[in-house]
Amino acid sequence: MCYGPDAGDPRLRNNIAQWLTTFYQPADPVSEDRICISGGASQNLACLLQDFTDPVYTRNVWIVAPAYMLAFRIFEDAGFHKKLRAVPEDKEGIDMEYLKSQIAKSEDKARAGDNEDPQFKPPRPFNKIYKHVIYAVPGFSNPSSKTMSLRRREELVRLAREYDALIITDDVYDFLQWPSSLNPSTLSIEKADLPRIVDIDRYLDGGAERHGADGFGNAISNGSFSKIFGPGLRTGWCEGTAKLAYGVSQTGSSRSGGAPSQLTACFVAETMETGELQRYVYDTLQPAYGKRYRLMVEAISKHLIPLGVRIPQSDRDVVGGYFIWLTLPPPLKGAVVAQRAKEDDNLAVAQWEEVDMLAEGIERLATVISRMLNEEANGLHSAGRSANRGEDAESLW
């Protein structure tokens, strides 16, 4: 029951490194010195901002949108309330042309304002202050369910290097994957479909150790046991270059209070050493989520697609995560449809439901959408009218 080492329980770091190597199959094995144990992805996001950003010198936080809304407060707490910028997705997961143009404008503004040095963070040997932060969920994104293509991931790393940006990726859904086929031979997939951005930063154009680089790299992967073990554990990890991982381990709260989640980390290490956790992910979670996905997509194809509803990246071979994102036919708005669904058909959108009720939920949603489209066709303009009655859209969530 003593304080743990700064970087976290060595057994867990080693077990995580082995699993990541097996799952992602990078060109070189993931080593223990690239891993730092955290109190979960959210807690570690706050630590990364403490260690590697300055609220003045760091120009902007670029967030791939739509995004995980609870991350916004973490950025705001770090002083970036007026510096958050949305980057739209495209068919490949991120609109790189938009990001390139906007980040260039941000740099021009910083130079014009003589913003060339960190204002509040002193220089320290174990960290660096980045000019930009890019936040993304590249795999099965929350909430759009999109996966960023390999081409976009490589483009993003090159852009981050050009503008001294740290890419923070929440890779928390990668293990929750299954075939997109509605008649698969198996619902379990034990290898990643794509390399992570942090893996790409290792090998692309000479990697983080290329000539002229400082060795910190431009990407860090946030991992968590919340999605694959249990959210109450409050245990996760991050992976980056050895220098970056060491910098995270030197966060003031960790140096003072010891490694986050030290006791729980020891429990998790036991389950990983026996292989119990890995088998639970592959043999229980993936099939369970895959079954729910298949039931929902079958119902969506039958009831919603004929109404003009669309699913992004419908040609993928591998899908996963927690979300199925639907694009509504114009002029319908998501918040208004969710409100009408709750008021008219007792249907709560984006809530958990028993497996046997999933198809019925899709059918009820189809009824609402069909009714609203008919109202629009008859000139009743239901979307605008219903948005002004009852509870506002924000309270639905």
Secondary structure, 3 states (H helix, E strand, C coil): CCCCCCCCCHHHHHHHHHHHHHHHCCCCCCCHHHEEEECCHHHHHHHHHHHHCCCCCCCEEEEEECCCCCHHHHHHHCCCCCCEEEEECCCCCCCHHHHHHHHHHHHHHHHHCCCCCCCCCCCCCCCCCCCEEEEECCCCCCCCCCCCCHHHHHHHHHHHHHCCEEEEEECCCCCCEEECCCCCCCCCCCCCCCCCHHHHHHHHHHCCCCCCCCCCCCEEEEEECCCCCCHHHCCEEEECCHHHHHHHHCCHHHHHHCCCCHHHHHHHHHHHHCCHHHHHHHHHHHHHHHHHHHHHHHHHHHHHHHHCCECCCCCCCEEECCCCCCECCCCCCHHHHHHHHHHHHCCCCCCCCCHHHHHHHHHHHHHHHHHHHHHHHCCCCHHHHHCCCCCCHHHHC
